[in-house]
Structure formats: C-alpha cells, structure tokens
C-alpha cells in the first residue's frame, strides 16, 4: 500500500505551509500529492506550482469538477500538466454537488452518471491524439451544421496513458467508476465497512468491463492526528466540525451523498440528527452529535502503533493508496504527522 497526501483547498491561509508539506512528502517518498477545488482556488494552477517545486511525487486533481470545464479543455490541462511534471500527473474527476454545479457554474446537476461517462470517453479519445469527434446526449463534437471540424490534441503528454480517477460515493457511481476509470477517490472510508460501501461495487464494475481489481487504485482520503492513545477522544474532537460539515451541510437535505454514506455505515439516526442541526444553523450542535465511533472509524488517530494497526485494516480491505490529510495547528505538527505516517506504514509491514 502506498501513501498519498491531500493538501485540500489552496488559499485557506496555509499556502506556504502547504508547499512545505508537499516538499516533505516528496522527500519522504509519498506516492502522490492531491489538490482540491470547490469555488475558490482551482486545482490545476496549484498542481503546476507544486510540480515545479518537487521532484518525484505525483501530482493529482482531487478533483477537477466536471461542470467547471468542457471535457476537451480537461484533456488539454491533463496533457499539459503531465508534460510539465515529466509524467507525474494523475487526473481525478468528479461531478461536484448540485449546489456548486448549479449555483456556481450554472450547469444543471442532472444525469451525473451519463454525463461522467461521456466526459471520460471524450477525454480518452482526445488523449489518443486522433481527430476528435463524438455524438452523445450531453456533448456533440463538432457541432453539426456549423464551421467546426474534428481537431486533434497538439500537446504530447509525457505518457501514453494518464491515470484517470473518479470521486465516487454512491453504489451506482462506484460501479461505473470501476468500469471506466483507473482508480476511485473515496472519502469517509471505514475499513470495517469498505467492502460493502465501496469495493464490492467497484469490483462489479470491473467485472462488467471484463477486468479484475488488479491495477485498479482504491484511494481514500483519511484525516490523520498523531498523539497518545489515551487522548484519542480529544484527537477525534478535532474532526467533529469537518465531519458535521460533510454529513450535515454538504448538499441539500435530499441530495447529500455523505449523509447517505453515513447511513449505509449504520448511522441512520445520527446522520439525520447531524443534518437537522446543521441545516437549522446549529453547527456546534451538529458537531456534538457526530458519534465518536464514526470519526474513529474514518480517521487515523493515536499512536504510531495504533495507526499502523488501522493501516493494516485498510490494506486488508482493498486500499492500494492511502491518502493522508494530516492535522496540525503548526507546520511543524503537520510535518511530524507526515513522518509518523511513513513510520506507521513501515511498522505495519506495508512499505
């Protein structure tokens, strides 16, 4: 099992620290550094900056939002980043959510599975550097009856095949991801529930495509907080606002994929309470309503030995790249967490 690092969103006041985190992860041998985007910093610019200041670590979008870019533009960006990074780019895609898609980009959040499938197919075709044409429900290239003509990508990526990941949560999306992608970007992963909530659906998609899980990258992001085992409850409290935001407020009452995931993990009543409190404006109450067990199952908390045991469980559940989001109020604390992650992987016998 490999380790990755997730920088999250740029522009949150820790930009210089984020670069130092990426450089330390590069020095320590982390496999990939991911950057996110929502409606602030864009991931492509961040990844170009990080790639220019690192040497070996891959850089990946987690995620490029599908409603933000036409698929051909995403192919151009991927090819450019792969060339600039000398073959270190990983393309992660996702549909975002209805509030961002419709509120920020003005793109209807409808038929996300069909839209994703067409998007990926257009990118794949563009990357072949053959003349691009496509007829689908959501995109037609070139547009009929006009001056457009099939064009081909003029940029040469460093590699013939750039790894393509999809951020997936729901069963149908996970199955399609297994069918059409090279990896899955997961969030709130519990090793105890991963087979039922994710892996079995990915496996079904692989089988539909006539493939196995061999070579497919199961890549969840897991927050990390290192400390004494007797302080695990306190460490878990660090992530209460984060968990409450996603389970309670990331999406509408009817369309919150993270809330639905918590329900599938067995927290139906708790997920409903968190959402009720969050959407009513009681964010502190929502955070307090998050069960400790939910946080502990979906994070890495405590001593290096305890974290090593959890890493073993993730590897046994099918995780191939474990992406860490290290907590810390200072840069030194975040860098220490990075080093602890490597030590835990070694103690687990997974390095």
N, C-alpha and C positions, 0 to 999 in steps of 0.2 A: 504494500500500500504506500502510495506517495503522499506527500503533504503539499498543500497549497496555502496561499494567504489571500484574504479578501480585504481590500482597502476600503470597501464601501463607497460612499459618495465623496467626491472631492469638494473642497470649498466649505467644509464644516469647521474651519478654524485650525485644522491639524495638517495642513498641506505639506509643510516642511517635514513634519514628523512622518507623514505617510511615505514620502520619498525615502527617508532613512529606514523605515520598516521594510520597504521593498528591497532596498540595497542589502540590508542584513539578511533577509530571506534568500536573496541571491547568493550571498556569501555562504550561508548555511546549507545550501543545496535543495531548497524548496523547489518543487517542480513548476509551479505556475503562480502568477500574481494576477488576481482578478480585480476589475474596477466596475463600478455600477453607475447607472444613470436613472433619473426619475424625471424631475422637471427643474433641475439645477445644472450641475456640471454634466457635460457629455463625456461618455467613456472613451471615445476614440482619441480625443486630444490628450487625455490623461495617460492612456496606454502608450501613445507615441512618446510622451515625455519620459515615462518610466522605462520604456525600451531603450531610449537613448542614454539612460543613466545606469543601466545594468548590463550584465554580460552574458549570463547563461539562462536565467529563469525565463520561462514562457510568460507572455502577457495575454490576458483573455478578457473578453467582454462578458460581464455577468450582470446585466445583459445589454445588448443593443435592442432597443424597443422596436418592434415591428411596425407600429403605427407611425414611428418617427421618420422612417426612411423608405424610399422606394427600394425594392429588392436589388435592382441593378446598382444603386448607389451603395448598398451594403456590400455587394460583391467588389466594387471598386475600393471601398475602405478596407475590406479584408485583404485584398491583394496588395494594397499599398502598405498596410501595417506589417504584413508578412515579409514584404521586401525590405522595408526599413529595419525590421528587427532581425533580419537574416534568418528567417524561418522559425520564429518563436511565437507566432500569433495563433490564438485559439478563438474561434468565432462562437460566442454564445448569444442566443436569440430568445426573445420572449414577447408575448402579446401585451405585457403590462396588465393593467386593470381597466375597468370601464370608466372610472373617474378620471384617470390620466389620459387614456386614449381619446375620450370624447371631450373632456374639459380642457386639456392642454393642446392636443394635436388636432382636434376636430374630426377625428376618424371614428366612425361607428364601431362599437365593440360587438360585432355580430359574426357568427360563424368562425370563431377563433381557430378551430381545428383545420377547417378547409383553407382559411387564409394562411395559416402557418405552413401547410403542406405545399401550397402554390409558391409561397415565398421561398421556401427551401429549394424547390425544384428550379426556380428561376436562377437562384444563386449558383446551384450546381451546374446548370447549363452555362452561365456566364463564365464560370471558372474554367470550363473546358477551352475557352478562348476560340470557340467556334461562333459563327454569326448567331445572334440571339433572336429567337422567335418563340412565342408562347401564346397559347389560347386557353384561357381558363375563365372561371366565374368572376374572379377578382382582378385579374390583370390580363391584358392582351397586348402583346408586343410583336411587331409595331402596331400602332393604332390603325385600324382599317380606313381606307378611303382618304388618306392624307399623304403628306410628303415623307413620312417616316419610312425607314428601311432597316433591315436587320444589321446591327453593328456587332463588332466583337471587341472584347476587352483588350486594350493596348498595353496594359501593365502586366508584366510577368511576375507572378508570385514566386517566392523562393522555392516553395514546394508544389508538387502537382496536386496534393490533396491537403487542404487546410482543415483540421479537425473542427467539426460543427456540433455544437451543443444546443440543447433546448431546455429552458427553465420550465419544469413541469411539476404539477401538484396533483391534479385530478387524475382518476384512473384512465379516462379516455386519452387525455393528453400524454400521460406516461406511456401508454401503449403505442400511440403514434410516434412518440419520441424514439422508442425502441426500434420502430420500423424504419424511420427516415434519417436518424441522426447518428452521430458517433459517440455521444455522451449525454448524460442528463444532469442538469444543475438542480439540486434539491435543497430544500430549506426545512427547518424544524425536524430533522431526522432523529428518530428514536431507533437505536439498534434493535430493541425488542420488537418493534412494530414494522421495521423496514421491509421485510418480506411481503407483508400484507398490504402496506400502504404504498409501496413503490416497486420493489424488484419483480414481483410476480407479473405486474402489468407491463413493465419493460420487457421481461422475458417473452411475454405473449406477443408483443410487437416484433421482437427479433425473430420469433418463430414464424410469424406471418410473412416476414421478408426472407425466410429460408436461412436464417442466421442463428447463431448462439450468442451468449453473452461474452464470449471470448473477444477481447479487443474493444469492448464497449466500456466507456468510462462512467462509472457511477460516482458522482462528485457532489456530495452535500457540503454545505457551509455550516460550521459548528462554532459558536462562540466559546472562547477559552478564558478561564480565570484560574490562575495558579495560587495555591495557598495551603494552609494546614487543613487536614481532613476534618478537624473539629469545627472549622469555620465554613463548611460547605453551605450551610443555610445562609450565612451572610454573603458569601460569594454569589449564591443564586439570586439574592435580592438585587444584585447589580443589574440583572437582566429582566427584572419584572416590568419596567416601562417598555422595553423592547418587545417582549412577548405580548404585553397588553396592546401595544400599537398594532401589531400584525393580526392577532386573533380578534381584537375588538374593533379596530378602526381602519384597517387596510381594505377598503372596499365598502360597499353598501351592505345593508342588513341581508339582502337576498343574494348578493354576489361578493362573498368574502371567502376566497379559496383557502386561506389559512385557518379560518374558523372551521370550515368543513373538514380540514385535515385534522384539527384537534378533536373534532367529533369522531372521526374514524379511528382515532387512537384511544377512544373510550372516555373522552372528557365532554360528553354532550351537555350535561347540566352546567358544568363550569364554563364551557365556551359560550353558552347562552348568557350567563351572568356577566362575564367579561364584556361581551358585546353590548349588552343592555347598559351597563355602567359607562362604557367608553362613549357610546353614541349619545348618551344623555349629558355628556360633558364632565362626568366624574372620572377623570383619568387616574387619579390616585386610588379611587375605589376599584377601578378595573385592574390596576396593577396589584392591589392587595388580594384580589380574587383569583389571581393566577396560582394554581396549585404548585407547591414546591416540587412535587414529583414530575410535573410536566416540564419545568425548567431543567431539573436534574437529568431527565432522560434525553433532552435535546441540546445539552451543552457538555463541555468538558470542564469539570470543577474539581479542585482539591490538589492533592499532592501529585508529584510526577508519577508515583506508583499507581495511584487511583486513576489518573488519566491514561496511563499505559493499559490498564485493565479495560477501560472503556474503548480504547483504540482497538484492542483485540476483538471486542464485541462488534465494532463497526466493520472490521475486516471480515469477520466470520459472516456478517450479514450481507456481504457483497460489495462493500465500498472499496473502490480502487484508488480514488484520490480524495483525501480528507482535507477540506479547505478550512483553515482556522481563521477566526476573527478575534484576535487577542484583545482582551480588555486591559485597561490601564489608564490611570489619570495622568501619567507622565510618559515621555518617550522611553525612558529607562525601563519602566514597568512593561511596556509593550515589547521592547526588545528582549527583556528577560523571559517573557511569555513565549516568544518565538524560539528561544534557545531551549526552553522547557519542553516545547512541542517536539523538537528533534530528539531530546533526551528520552522522552516518553516513548517515541516510536522505536528507538533503539532498545529500550528495556522491554518493550512488547515483542521484540524479535521480528519486527516488520520492516526495518530499514533495508 
